[in-house]
Amino acid sequence: MEDRIETIGRGSVIQHGKLNDRIYLIKLGKGDFPGILDSLTTMARENCYSKLFCKIPDWAAPLFFADGYITEAIIPGFYQGIESAFFVAKYLDSNRLMNLEKESFMELSGLFGSTINQESLPKNGAIKVRQLDLSDVEQIADIYRKVFLSYPFPIQNPGYILETMKENVSYFGVKQKGRLIAVASAEIDFEGRNAEMTDFATISDYRGHKLGQRLLTKMEKEMKAIGILTLYTIARLQSIPMNKVFLKHQYQYAGTLVRNTNISGSIESMNVYYKQIYYANRTKFG
C-alpha cells in the first residue's frame, strides 16, 4: 500500500493516502494560494484522513494559522538562504494525538541536555563512501526492503529509485567487496537551494560502525560543492542514535512532527533538524 504523489492546481505537489493517513503538501504553488486551503481540507474529509501536514514558505503561514493549522517545526533560511519554511499541521481526528511516544520524548529531552561533541572519524581504507549510480538501483532498493517494514515513500521499489535518481535525488553508499552495506540520499531542491538528508539505512551486520556519520560527511561535502545553502532532515523520534548523528554534525533542532510518518510498521513522530552550510549574505527585503 503506497501513498500517491500528485501535482494539483497550478503547481502544488502533494502526497496522500491511507499508509500515512494524511495529506502532505510538499510544495505550495504560489498561484494556488489561498484557495488550496479549502481544497486540502475538502480532500482530507472526503478521504477520512486524520492529518494535514504542509511545508510552506513564511509568507503563507498567517493564513494557514487562521485556517486552524499549528506550527510543528521552523527552518530559517530554507528557501535560497532567505525565506523560512514552516512545517504546519491540522488535525482532523483528535485520536491522532493520543498515545504519544512519551518515553522517546523524555529521552530526547535528556539528549538535548547532554553534551554531544562532533567526532573525528578515524581513517579506514576499507570503507569507501561514494555517490551511487544507475547500476546500484537494485541493491539500494534491496537494502531498504530489508531495513524498513514500511516507509512513507516507495523506496523499496527499484523503479522509484531509478526515477528519483534521474530527477533530483543523489544516492550515496558504502560498499564492501562490491556489496552495498549502507545507503542514504540527498533530495535536492535546486531552486530553493536546500537538500533533505534522508533514507539512511545500514544492514544489520554492519551497524555500530558509524557508517551513517561517514555517509553524512560525504553528502554534506557534495551538497556544499553544488551551492546548496541549507540542509535538513526528518529523523524518527524513536531512533535516538540517528538523532545523535545529526547533533554530532551540528544540526539544530527545529521541532517535532507529531504522529506524522508510517515507518517501520507504524505511524511515528519525527524530529526536524537543519544546518546552514554557509550564510547567504542577503536579506529578504534588502
Buried (B, 14 or more C-beta within 10 A) or exposed (E): EBBEBEEBBEEBBBBBBEBBBBBBBBBBBEEBBEEBBEBBBEBBEEEEBBBBBBBBBBBBBEBBEEBBBEEBBBBBBBBBBBBBBBBBBBBBEEEBEEEBBEEBBEBBEEBEEEEBEEEEEEEEEEBEBEEBEEEBBEBBBBBBBEBBEBBBBBBBBBEBBBEBBEEEBBBBBBBEEEEBBBBBBBBBBEEBBBBBBBBBBBBEEEBEBBBBBBBBEBBBEBBEEEEBBBBBBBBBBBBBEBBBBBBBBEBBBBBBBBBBBBBBEEBBBBBBBBBBBEEBEEEEEE
